[in-house]
Amino acid sequence: MSQDLAGQVALVTGAASGIGAAVVRRLAGRGAATVVVDIDEAGAAAVAEEVGGQAIRVDVTDPEALAVVVTEVERVHGRLDIVHLNAGIVGGQSGVEDLDVVRYRRVVGVNLDHVVYGTCAAVPALRRAGGGTIVATGSLGGLVGQRYDPLYSMTKHAVIGYVRSAGEALADEGIRVCALCPGFADTPLLAAAKEAFGDFPLLTADGVADAFELVLAHGEPGQVWIVQPGRPAEAYRFRGVPGPVGAGLPPDISATV
Ligand SMILES: NC(=O)c1ccc[n+]([C@@H]2O[C@H](COP(=O)([O-])OP(=O)(O)OC[C@H]3O[C@@H](n4cnc5c(N)ncnc54)[C@H](O)[C@@H]3O)[C@@H](O)[C@H]2O)c1
């Protein structure tokens, strides 16, 4: 059964297009007030107008700008409950050694730094709201290697590592941090490679929004959810690593590091 989100406030990055726009529509349809964040000002305005939300133009690689957005959301709406850190770009280079350093920093900035900055900006507001949920959009490319885009895959692996760790760190405060990892989805991100997929099944942005709803309803702190065409979204089960022989769990060193 879908959730009633009336009275809740949701902020979505990368929300002018594709998955982010679909999630905004879904959240607004459930009654949430939505804040549509994107570097594409016109696109964000159009989505916000469609759902009666608020559009804010931001480059998510700027930590101060993200903090200002959260302040603005609290000023306008009085609270923040749901944050979808979703903006992302592809690596944009072929092979490994042919490195475009400017593009490399950009991919890390948008796909990874933004998740860290967005989380840090949102947590105090979520705390003030009595708890809340952060969902970062990862990718199946964050769980398996992608020979055609190692930089993208690297950033998404890092997002997953951050979510798993921050999820544990914030769980006691009622702040859930989860990741949602879609398979290939038919959005503008994939447009340049679309023909190469032929009749390979692709997710729709709306299908990913279905998965987002499942994460919102059932996600547990630090979980990584996967979604593929034709399969219901599910929490990914990591295999775990063996500990030292004869020892239990490692000690909690959080007070010492
Ligand atoms: N489409 C896929 O196959 C696929 C698969 C797995 C994961 N993802 C992830 O899903 C997320 C959404 O991608 P999408 O497929 O909807 O693509 P999309 O290109 O339709 O949307 C991405 C949005 O992010 C915005 N954006 C890019 N850089 C930004 C910046 N610096 N500041 C603010 N906004 C910025 C873009 O303007 C765009 O609106 C991304 O994180 C992507 O990596 C996509």
PDBQT file of the ligand as one rigid body, heavy atoms in Angstrom, charges set to zero:
ROOT
HETATM    1  N1  LIG A 301      19.843   5.836 -16.419  1.00  0.00    +0.000 N 
HETATM    2  C1  LIG A 301      20.504   4.768 -15.974  1.00  0.00    +0.000 C 
HETATM    3  O1  LIG A 301      20.701   3.767 -16.692  1.00  0.00    +0.000 OA
HETATM    4  C2  LIG A 301      20.982   4.733 -14.551  1.00  0.00    +0.000 A 
HETATM    5  C3  LIG A 301      21.312   3.483 -13.997  1.00  0.00    +0.000 A 
HETATM    6  C4  LIG A 301      21.773   3.436 -12.688  1.00  0.00    +0.000 A 
HETATM    7  C5  LIG A 301      21.897   4.610 -11.963  1.00  0.00    +0.000 A 
HETATM    8  N2  LIG A 301      21.556   5.809 -12.534  1.00  0.00    +0.000 N 
HETATM    9  C6  LIG A 301      21.717   7.000 -11.714  1.00  0.00    +0.000 C 
HETATM   10  O2  LIG A 301      20.465   7.625 -11.582  1.00  0.00    +0.000 OA
HETATM   11  C7  LIG A 301      20.662   9.004 -11.279  1.00  0.00    +0.000 C 
HETATM   12  C8  LIG A 301      19.741   9.837 -12.131  1.00  0.00    +0.000 C 
HETATM   13  O3  LIG A 301      20.127   9.673 -13.489  1.00  0.00    +0.000 OA
HETATM   14  P1  LIG A 301      19.090   9.651 -14.690  1.00  0.00    +0.000 P 
HETATM   15  O4  LIG A 301      19.248   8.348 -15.362  1.00  0.00    +0.000 OA
HETATM   16  O5  LIG A 301      17.739  10.067 -14.247  1.00  0.00    +0.000 OA
HETATM   17  O6  LIG A 301      19.790  10.729 -15.646  1.00  0.00    +0.000 OA
HETATM   18  P2  LIG A 301      19.323  12.161 -16.154  1.00  0.00    +0.000 P 
HETATM   19  O7  LIG A 301      20.472  12.641 -16.978  1.00  0.00    +0.000 OA
HETATM   20  O8  LIG A 301      17.977  12.073 -16.759  1.00  0.00    +0.000 OA
HETATM   21  O9  LIG A 301      19.215  13.025 -14.824  1.00  0.00    +0.000 OA
HETATM   22  C9  LIG A 301      20.341  13.483 -14.111  1.00  0.00    +0.000 C 
HETATM   23  C10 LIG A 301      20.049  14.884 -13.606  1.00  0.00    +0.000 C 
HETATM   24  O10 LIG A 301      21.152  15.311 -12.809  1.00  0.00    +0.000 OA
HETATM   25  C11 LIG A 301      21.362  16.682 -13.094  1.00  0.00    +0.000 C 
HETATM   26  N3  LIG A 301      22.716  17.086 -12.765  1.00  0.00    +0.000 N 
HETATM   27  C12 LIG A 301      23.871  16.706 -13.369  1.00  0.00    +0.000 A 
HETATM   28  N4  LIG A 301      24.913  17.349 -12.842  1.00  0.00    +0.000 NA
HETATM   29  C13 LIG A 301      24.428  18.153 -11.862  1.00  0.00    +0.000 A 
HETATM   30  C14 LIG A 301      25.005  19.064 -10.957  1.00  0.00    +0.000 A 
HETATM   31  N5  LIG A 301      26.333  19.301 -10.957  1.00  0.00    +0.000 N 
HETATM   32  N6  LIG A 301      24.215  19.731 -10.083  1.00  0.00    +0.000 NA
HETATM   33  C15 LIG A 301      22.874  19.508 -10.082  1.00  0.00    +0.000 A 
HETATM   34  N7  LIG A 301      22.251  18.655 -10.932  1.00  0.00    +0.000 NA
HETATM   35  C16 LIG A 301      23.023  17.988 -11.814  1.00  0.00    +0.000 A 
HETATM   36  C17 LIG A 301      21.081  16.806 -14.579  1.00  0.00    +0.000 C 
HETATM   37  O11 LIG A 301      20.838  18.161 -14.965  1.00  0.00    +0.000 OA
HETATM   38  C18 LIG A 301      19.866  15.908 -14.736  1.00  0.00    +0.000 C 
HETATM   39  O12 LIG A 301      18.658  16.618 -14.560  1.00  0.00    +0.000 OA
HETATM   40  C19 LIG A 301      22.156   9.271 -11.485  1.00  0.00    +0.000 C 
HETATM   41  O13 LIG A 301      22.817   9.284 -10.242  1.00  0.00    +0.000 OA
HETATM   42  C20 LIG A 301      22.611   8.075 -12.297  1.00  0.00    +0.000 C 
HETATM   43  O14 LIG A 301      23.982   7.791 -12.112  1.00  0.00    +0.000 OA
HETATM   44  C21 LIG A 301      21.098   5.887 -13.791  1.00  0.00    +0.000 A 
ENDROOT
TORSDOF 0
